[in-house]
Amino acid sequence: MKKEELLLFFVLFFLFFVFGGGGDLFVQDFDWNKHHAILYDLVKFDWPVVYSNDVLLTYYLGQYIVPAFLGKLLGHSNLIALWSMTVWNAIGLTIVYAMVCQYLQVKSAWKKAGVFLILIFWGGATNLGSMVYQWIGHDATLGSYKWIDSNRILIHFAGNLDALRGAFQHVIVPWISCGIFMKNRKKYSIYVMLALPLLFSSTFGFVYYVGILLACFAWDLLTEKDKKKILGSTFSFANVALIPISCVILVYLSGNFLGEKPYYMGWDLLNMFCRLDFYLIFITVEFVGYMIFLYKEKKKDILFYIILCELLLIPFVSLGLYNDLCSRGGIPARFILMVWCIEQFYKYGLKNWRNFGIAIIFMFGAVNAMDEATETVQTTIENGIGDERNLQLEWESFDGWAGNPDVRVDNAYNYYTMNYSEHLFYRIARK
């Protein structure tokens, strides 16, 4: 791929992230409250960030580290950190674009443009699911680009535009890692290297991505003849050497996810069989529809069944006030699914009737994304580009928020280790 082409798509992705809220010009997703606070605290405080009352900032910080370091290095500037993060995100998405094009061996300009558009607009047919859900007699969340039923069942898989606007830290690193995995599925010697970046950048994605890696490894170990070679590759120097780093990060994060929180923010098992109509609609519009049309092409690939089983099971487990474990945890599997859809569509075009089905589901998802984009543009025009009404700047720091009963409960508990000086991470760090 030519440098000029990469530069062009970097500029396009940069503009996309500006449109999505980077640089504080356009209307921002609510999660920008968190992005501002974490980024600015990383610029302001020494690392690791320690607040008053013995509270440690504890979050998957991977996507923030480089922009915050640049802001800290260049005059402790929040503005430099903010725009650096926009550039950093654009670089990451450009890498994803190049990897997908290389994996699919895309040559023509229109197919490359298609990859660009699909990376932004791909998603499930959530709006179709809402209409069907209402049609069978339920109070659906019509007009939402996130939820089918946000009033009773907090389960959703974020479309690409929605995720990139508000939760880019959950998207970019998992996509890059999945792109490498798809080209090197049987290279077990790099499995820990593939998973580790997600642990510090997208912990929810890490949970389910590790499931994919372990399932692939276990299947190959059971079915391949040369088991010694598989085991030898698995216990490579790279894998073994990275395990201690993984343990340190896990200890650091454990202060958050093992800390005391309100019960409704913790782990929970959801009985989807009691909501069977919702569950069947949800899985059909979000991924099963795509996978039905991919079945003939992928039926001999064990990864297809691993992805299917994982996505079927994810809605049964809940974590967090808005169940981000579901919406973010499914991102690695759905990226692989998206690449498969592009691959089949580019291979056969509309000569294959199955690709009509893929195209129809994609169009419903794209309408979802376009609705979100239209709302962003309209609100920004009404407010004016750069107007403070576009911004999510309630939290310029998390100092004083931990355990605070006067703030929303997820903001009071999601980002911290309480009494951190007594925590194992601190005791290890002192040594």
Buried (B, 14 or more C-beta within 10 A) or exposed (E): EEEEBBEBBBEBBBEBBBBBBBBBBBBBBEBBBBBBBBBBBBBBBEEBBBBEBBBBBBBBBBBBBBBBBBBBEEEEBBEBBBBBBBBBBBBBBBBBBBBBBEBBEBEEEEBBEBBBEBBBBBBBBBBBBBBBBBEEEBEBBEEBBBBBBBEEBBBBBBBBBBBBBBBBBBBBBBBBBBBBBBEEBEBBBBBBBBBBBBBBBBBBBBBBBBBBBEBBBEBBEEEEEEEEEBEEBBEBEEBEEBEEEBEEBBBBBBBBBEBEBEEEBEEBEBEBEEBEEBBBBBBBBBBBBBBBBBEEBBEEEBBBBBBBEBBBEBBBBBBBBBBBBBBBBBBBBBBBBBBBBBBBBBEEEEEBEBBEBBBBBBBBBBBBBBBBBEEBEEBBEEBEEEBEEBBBBEBBBBBEBBBBEEBEBBBBBBBBBBBBEEBEBBEEEEE
